Amino acid sequence: MEIVSGIGAATTRAFLAAGARVVATGVTEVELEAARADAVLSRADIRALDVRDDAAVRALVGTLERLDYVVNCAGTIARDA
Protein backbone atom coordinates (compact mmCIF):
# COMPACT_ATOMS: atom_id res chain seq x y z
CA MET A 1 0.00 0.00 0.00
CA GLU A 2 1.23 3.49 -0.83
CA ILE A 3 2.02 5.79 2.07
CA VAL A 4 0.17 9.10 1.85
CA SER A 5 2.58 11.96 2.39
CA GLY A 6 3.44 15.38 1.09
CA ILE A 7 2.09 18.87 1.49
CA GLY A 8 -1.49 17.92 0.62
CA ALA A 9 -1.64 15.11 3.19
CA ALA A 10 0.00 17.27 5.85
CA THR A 11 -2.40 20.16 5.17
CA THR A 12 -5.38 17.82 5.28
CA ARG A 13 -4.19 16.36 8.59
CA ALA A 14 -3.73 19.86 10.07
CA PHE A 15 -7.18 21.06 9.04
CA LEU A 16 -8.79 17.86 10.34
CA ALA A 17 -6.93 18.26 13.65
CA ALA A 18 -8.33 21.80 13.88
CA GLY A 19 -11.86 20.42 13.49
CA ALA A 20 -12.47 21.45 9.89
CA ARG A 21 -14.57 19.57 7.38
CA VAL A 22 -12.16 18.79 4.55
CA VAL A 23 -12.55 17.77 0.92
CA ALA A 24 -9.24 16.35 -0.26
CA THR A 25 -8.53 15.36 -3.85
CA GLY A 26 -6.13 13.17 -5.73
CA VAL A 27 -5.54 12.20 -9.32
CA THR A 28 -4.86 8.46 -9.23
CA GLU A 29 -6.92 5.65 -7.76
CA VAL A 30 -3.81 4.51 -5.86
CA GLU A 31 -3.59 7.92 -4.14
CA LEU A 32 -7.30 7.94 -3.36
CA GLU A 33 -7.33 4.42 -1.93
CA ALA A 34 -4.22 5.11 0.18
CA ALA A 35 -5.87 8.22 1.63
CA ARG A 36 -9.11 6.33 2.32
CA ALA A 37 -7.12 3.61 4.12
CA ASP A 38 -5.27 6.13 6.31
CA ALA A 39 -6.71 6.40 9.85
CA VAL A 40 -6.65 10.21 9.86
CA LEU A 41 -7.10 11.11 6.20
CA SER A 42 -10.12 8.83 5.89
CA ARG A 43 -12.04 11.39 7.97
CA ALA A 44 -11.86 13.75 4.97
CA ASP A 45 -14.20 13.61 1.99
CA ILE A 46 -11.76 12.09 -0.53
CA ARG A 47 -12.56 12.75 -4.19
CA ALA A 48 -10.92 12.26 -7.56
CA LEU A 49 -9.91 15.49 -9.28
CA ASP A 50 -7.40 16.59 -11.86
CA VAL A 51 -6.85 20.28 -11.08
CA ARG A 52 -5.72 20.88 -14.67
CA ASP A 53 -9.36 20.36 -15.72
CA ASP A 54 -11.09 23.70 -15.11
CA ALA A 55 -14.57 22.28 -15.70
CA ALA A 56 -13.94 19.48 -13.18
CA VAL A 57 -12.72 21.99 -10.57
CA ARG A 58 -15.78 24.18 -11.12
CA ALA A 59 -18.06 21.13 -10.89
CA LEU A 60 -16.52 20.02 -7.60
CA VAL A 61 -16.73 23.52 -6.10
CA GLY A 62 -20.36 23.68 -7.23
CA THR A 63 -21.18 20.65 -5.07
CA LEU A 64 -19.95 22.30 -1.88
CA GLU A 65 -22.39 23.82 0.56
CA ARG A 66 -19.72 26.16 1.88
CA LEU A 67 -16.12 27.00 0.99
CA ASP A 68 -13.90 28.89 3.43
CA TYR A 69 -10.38 27.97 2.31
CA VAL A 70 -8.72 26.52 -0.77
CA VAL A 71 -5.25 25.03 -0.68
CA ASN A 72 -3.87 24.14 -4.09
CA CYS A 73 -0.68 22.23 -3.59
CA ALA A 74 -0.73 20.26 -6.81
CA GLY A 75 2.68 19.77 -8.31
CA THR A 76 4.27 18.04 -11.22
CA ILE A 77 5.82 14.65 -10.54
CA ALA A 78 7.22 11.97 -12.74
CA ARG A 79 5.04 8.88 -12.50
CA ASP A 80 6.44 5.47 -13.36
CA ALA A 81 9.84 7.01 -13.97
C-alpha positions as CSV (number, residue, x, y, z in Angstrom):
1,M,0.0,0.0,0.0
2,E,1.2,3.5,-0.8
3,I,2.0,5.8,2.1
4,V,0.2,9.1,1.8
5,S,2.6,12.0,2.4
6,G,3.4,15.4,1.1
7,I,2.1,18.9,1.5
8,G,-1.5,17.9,0.6
9,A,-1.6,15.1,3.2
10,A,0.0,17.3,5.9
11,T,-2.4,20.2,5.2
12,T,-5.4,17.8,5.3
13,R,-4.2,16.4,8.6
14,A,-3.7,19.9,10.1
15,F,-7.2,21.1,9.0
16,L,-8.8,17.9,10.3
17,A,-6.9,18.3,13.7
18,A,-8.3,21.8,13.9
19,G,-11.9,20.4,13.5
20,A,-12.5,21.5,9.9
21,R,-14.6,19.6,7.4
22,V,-12.2,18.8,4.6
23,V,-12.6,17.8,0.9
24,A,-9.2,16.3,-0.3
25,T,-8.5,15.4,-3.8
26,G,-6.1,13.2,-5.7
27,V,-5.5,12.2,-9.3
28,T,-4.9,8.5,-9.2
29,E,-6.9,5.7,-7.8
30,V,-3.8,4.5,-5.9
31,E,-3.6,7.9,-4.1
32,L,-7.3,7.9,-3.4
33,E,-7.3,4.4,-1.9
34,A,-4.2,5.1,0.2
35,A,-5.9,8.2,1.6
36,R,-9.1,6.3,2.3
37,A,-7.1,3.6,4.1
38,D,-5.3,6.1,6.3
39,A,-6.7,6.4,9.8
40,V,-6.7,10.2,9.9
41,L,-7.1,11.1,6.2
42,S,-10.1,8.8,5.9
43,R,-12.0,11.4,8.0
44,A,-11.9,13.8,5.0
45,D,-14.2,13.6,2.0
46,I,-11.8,12.1,-0.5
47,R,-12.6,12.8,-4.2
48,A,-10.9,12.3,-7.6
49,L,-9.9,15.5,-9.3
50,D,-7.4,16.6,-11.9
51,V,-6.9,20.3,-11.1
52,R,-5.7,20.9,-14.7
53,D,-9.4,20.4,-15.7
54,D,-11.1,23.7,-15.1
55,A,-14.6,22.3,-15.7
56,A,-13.9,19.5,-13.2
57,V,-12.7,22.0,-10.6
58,R,-15.8,24.2,-11.1
59,A,-18.1,21.1,-10.9
60,L,-16.5,20.0,-7.6
61,V,-16.7,23.5,-6.1
62,G,-20.4,23.7,-7.2
63,T,-21.2,20.6,-5.1
64,L,-20.0,22.3,-1.9
65,E,-22.4,23.8,0.6
66,R,-19.7,26.2,1.9
67,L,-16.1,27.0,1.0
68,D,-13.9,28.9,3.4
69,Y,-10.4,28.0,2.3
70,V,-8.7,26.5,-0.8
71,V,-5.2,25.0,-0.7
72,N,-3.9,24.1,-4.1
73,C,-0.7,22.2,-3.6
74,A,-0.7,20.3,-6.8
75,G,2.7,19.8,-8.3
76,T,4.3,18.0,-11.2
77,I,5.8,14.6,-10.5
78,A,7.2,12.0,-12.7
79,R,5.0,8.9,-12.5
80,D,6.4,5.5,-13.4
81,A,9.8,7.0,-14.0
